[in-house]
Amino acid sequence: MSTNKRLLIAGAGLLVTIVLGTRGCSQYGEVNALTFAHAKGLYAACNTRQPQRLDVCAAMIDTAESTQQMSATEAGFLREIIAKGKSEKWEEAQVMARKLMADQAK
């Protein structure tokens, strides 16, 4: 096989990898509007590094889950973000909240 063909095949493979990688798989899937709103609140709390806001969000999430306004899965996603923030991994928590919101774009 010629060098040009090899480069063309390698380039095509790289292009496919890049396209699929940028589209990626949705980590969170579709969530309801309330979960999205809480993700926005958590993003803001992490951006301003306010642990007391995380506590308020956690209480609201507990209530939403117990009244079945939010699934246990969605509440779990948000609690993971809260846990990151509480461990002072603010940037990671912020990225997680942003990813949850970005996964809702269609």
C-alpha positions as CSV (number, residue, x, y, z in Angstrom):
1,M,0.0,0.0,0.0
2,S,1.4,3.4,-0.9
3,T,2.3,6.0,1.6
4,N,-0.4,8.4,0.3
5,K,-3.1,5.7,0.8
6,R,-1.9,5.0,4.3
7,L,-2.0,8.7,5.2
8,L,-5.4,9.1,3.7
9,I,-6.8,6.1,5.7
10,A,-5.1,7.3,8.9
11,G,-6.4,10.9,8.3
12,A,-10.0,9.5,7.8
13,G,-9.7,7.5,10.9
14,L,-8.5,10.5,12.9
15,L,-11.4,12.6,11.5
16,V,-14.0,10.0,12.5
17,T,-12.4,9.8,16.0
18,I,-12.5,13.6,16.4
19,V,-16.1,13.9,15.2
20,L,-17.3,11.1,17.5
21,G,-15.2,12.4,20.4
22,T,-16.6,15.9,20.1
23,R,-20.2,14.7,19.9
24,G,-19.5,12.2,22.7
25,C,-22.0,10.2,24.6
26,S,-24.3,12.0,26.9
27,Q,-23.2,11.3,30.5
28,Y,-26.4,12.4,32.1
29,G,-29.1,11.9,29.5
30,E,-32.3,13.9,29.6
31,V,-33.4,15.4,32.9
32,N,-36.5,17.3,33.8
33,A,-36.7,21.1,34.1
34,L,-36.4,21.1,37.9
35,T,-33.2,19.1,37.8
36,F,-31.8,21.5,35.2
37,A,-32.7,24.5,37.4
38,H,-30.9,22.9,40.3
39,A,-27.9,22.2,38.1
40,K,-27.8,26.0,37.3
41,G,-28.0,26.8,41.0
42,L,-25.2,24.3,41.8
43,Y,-23.1,25.8,39.0
44,A,-23.5,29.3,40.6
45,A,-22.8,28.0,44.1
46,C,-19.6,26.3,42.9
47,N,-18.6,29.4,40.8
48,T,-18.8,31.5,43.9
49,R,-17.5,28.8,46.2
50,Q,-20.3,29.1,48.7
51,P,-20.7,25.8,50.7
52,Q,-23.8,27.1,52.5
53,R,-25.6,27.3,49.1
54,L,-24.7,23.7,48.5
55,D,-26.5,22.8,51.8
56,V,-29.6,24.8,50.6
57,C,-29.5,23.0,47.3
58,A,-29.1,19.6,48.9
59,A,-32.2,20.2,51.1
60,M,-34.3,21.3,48.0
61,I,-33.1,18.2,46.1
62,D,-34.1,16.0,49.0
63,T,-37.6,17.6,49.0
64,A,-37.9,17.3,45.2
65,E,-37.0,13.6,45.3
66,S,-39.3,12.8,48.2
67,T,-42.2,14.4,46.5
68,Q,-41.4,12.6,43.2
69,Q,-40.7,15.9,41.4
70,M,-37.3,14.5,40.5
71,S,-36.1,10.9,40.0
72,A,-33.6,9.2,42.3
73,T,-31.2,9.1,39.4
74,E,-31.4,12.8,38.8
75,A,-31.1,13.5,42.5
76,G,-28.0,11.3,42.5
77,F,-26.4,13.3,39.7
78,L,-26.9,16.5,41.6
79,R,-25.6,15.0,44.9
80,E,-22.4,14.0,43.1
81,I,-21.9,17.6,42.2
82,I,-22.6,18.7,45.8
83,A,-20.1,16.2,47.1
84,K,-17.4,17.5,44.8
85,G,-18.2,21.0,45.9
86,K,-18.2,20.1,49.6
87,S,-14.8,18.5,49.2
88,E,-13.6,21.9,47.8
89,K,-13.2,20.5,44.2
90,W,-15.1,23.6,43.0
91,E,-13.8,23.5,39.4
92,E,-14.7,19.8,39.0
93,A,-18.1,20.4,40.5
94,Q,-18.7,23.3,38.2
95,V,-17.7,21.2,35.2
96,M,-20.1,18.5,36.2
97,A,-23.0,20.9,36.5
98,R,-22.1,22.5,33.2
99,K,-22.0,19.0,31.6
100,L,-25.4,18.1,33.0
101,M,-26.8,21.3,31.5
102,A,-25.0,20.9,28.2
103,D,-26.3,17.3,27.8
104,Q,-29.8,18.8,27.6
105,A,-29.0,20.7,24.4
106,K,-30.4,18.9,21.4
